[in-house]
Amino acid sequence: MCRLGCAFGGKFERELTQGQNGEFSHTGTARYSFDFGMPIGTPILVSRRGEVVEVNDGFTKTGVEPAFLDKANAVTIIHEDGTFATYAHLDPGSGVRKGMKVNAGE
């Protein structure tokens, strides 16, 4: 089992900057979302094996305004038990595509 923080490349644990029922997001269907603070360019590694089912990539501008809600670089993976994980707020160029099988640590 992966300890908290191992899904981020490198040896360092990362600070949880927003958890469930956040001040402006992470509510409703996104209530199980967690944000971690880390330097731009930190590798993001898959925490559990699964298949990539959605890739949003190529956005270069960000913000907390409503206009940016659907403009986040993200990768969504379905796991063997039917649960999903979405890795969001990513740099453009994730390197994965829909249908790819991924293993923990990749």
Secondary structure as GFF3:
##gff-version 3
##sequence-region A 1 106
A	DSSP	beta_strand	15	18	.	.	.	ID=ss1
A	DSSP	three_ten_helix	28	30	.	.	.	ID=ss2
A	DSSP	beta_strand	35	37	.	.	.	ID=ss3
A	DSSP	beta_strand	50	56	.	.	.	ID=ss4
A	DSSP	three_ten_helix	66	68	.	.	.	ID=ss5
A	DSSP	beta_strand	74	79	.	.	.	ID=ss6
A	DSSP	beta_strand	84	88	.	.	.	ID=ss7
A	DSSP	beta_strand	101	102	.	.	.	ID=ss8
###
